[in-house]
């Protein structure tokens, strides 16, 4: 028997007894919980496929440990521009062990239903189908005009360029005669 679950934006094919590393879950080591986002369950003879999830299916799992993945280097470069950047990144992960696959919640013992269910707080929430309408803003009122006649007169006096002096006739170049 195997199943396909969704957690942390990724899908995983799992079997009972598997250990897998998933995006960090805010649960302590040793905590038991239920995955409720089950996409598919196959028991060898029958396959149940969700649209997108199976409503009644749950997966019982236990957190083994929370840890950081190996460091990866992120290197950026633009040729001929003397631009190079190196950054490192270590992803936070959670190792979980799959204990039991339940195709139907009614088959789950009552004492195991008290475990925390991974709900939209940890998993992604679906995006709304329709985007909200853009807000309409009222036109801005014109800014009040302050009258300072003395300051404006000084600014105008400074802004005028000096008049150009006429060029004397002696410095003017004589008109060239056309070549024959």
Secondary structure, 3 states (H helix, E strand, C coil): CEEEEEECCEEEEEECCCEEEEECCCCCCCCEEEECCEEEEECCCCEEECCCCCCCCEEEEEEEEEEECCCEEEEEEECCCCEEEEEEECCEEEEEEEEEEECCHHHCCHHHCCCEEECCCCCCCCCCCCCCCCCCCCCCCCCCCCCCHHHHHHHHHHHCCCCCCCCCHHHCCCCCCCCC
